[in-house]
Amino acid sequence: MLPKWRMCLPRKLIIKTQSSECHENIFEIEGEVYKRLSRHQGRLVPRYFGVGDFHYGGETVRAHIIEQVIGTPLTEYTEAMWINFDIKEKISQAYKQLSQECIIHGDIEARHIFVTGSKKRLELIDFDLAEISSSKENAEMQNEIDMKVLFRNHLSISLSKPGSRRT
C-alpha cells in the first residue's frame, strides 16, 4: 500500500533536479521558500512535495518535487491581453503577497508567471534565485524594482502615470 502522501499527488509533476553547478545552499533555499509559502501553494505558487532522491543514469540525484502549473505563461500574452486582463495589477498583488512572507523572487520574468483557470489568476514559478529577506519592507522594495523591469520590458504604458505612454 502506498503512503498517504503518494495517493494525493497530482497527475503532472515537475522533478526539478539539483544541477551539478548548483551550490547546495541555493537548492536548500528554494525548498525553504516553498515551505515559507505553504499557505499560498496551489494558488500563488505550485504545490511543493519536498525533496526526493532519484536514480538516473547510474547515479543518484536530488530533486524538488513540484506540481506542474497548468496555464499559459505571460510570454504568450500580447500587451493588449496584459491590459484587458489587468495583468499588471495582478502581478503587483502577487508580488505583494510574496513580500509579506519576506520572499524576494529574484528572477521576475514573464516566463515565470502563469495565468491559470477561468478567473485568470497568476501562479509564480522558479524560485531557485529567490532569497528570504530579513524584512517585509526589504522584500517589497526589491520585488518592486524587479517588477518595474518586467513592466518596462513588456508594456509601453508608463509606470508612473496610469494611461500614459512612454516616450
Buried (B, 14 or more C-beta within 10 A) or exposed (E): EEEEEEEEEEEEBBEBBBEEEEEEEBBEBBBEBBEBBEEBBEBBBBBBBEBEEEEEEEEEBBBBBBBBBEBBBBEEBEEEBBEEBEBBEBBBEBBBBBBEBBBBBBBBBBEBBBBBEEEBBBBBBBBBBBBEBEEBEBBBBBBBEBBEEBBEEBBEBBBEEEEEEEE
